[in-house]
């Protein structure tokens, strides 16, 4: 658990360094900790520019944007059905505490897709990148074959 907290902390630190600070009224939106308390998803939540998305995703190598850059997705194969559902349960706890909910998909009993977007704005916001980093810090029991491929690609350790 300590390793996961450290991993999350370093990802959030990198995100804070790479994304520019943008303001929404008196609220500093580039500061992810203040986003959580100041503004949950709403129509006034600033959408990220394509450049900000590209910069932010450098710290989130497991996530890819769609062609329109309105959502980011993470796909993996869990070890089994139970491992996939355990991941979903962990995601649900984070999503509820943050007030920002992903679209979760499970196919072939263990293939997982997580989609993030700020529904209220129809695009990506700093909140999406923040919660993606939090999801990446969750423990996942991956399929050994899938994990090996990701390690070979340098995406997971």
Secondary structure, DSSP 8 states (H G I E B T S, - for coil): -HHHHHHHHHHHHHHHHHS---EETTEESSSHHHHHHH--S-TTS----HHHHHHHHTT-TT-EE-TTSS-EEEEEEBSSHHHHHHHHHHHHHHHHHHT---EEEEETTTEEEEEE-BTTTTB--HHHHHHHHHHHTS---B-HHHHHHHHHTTS--
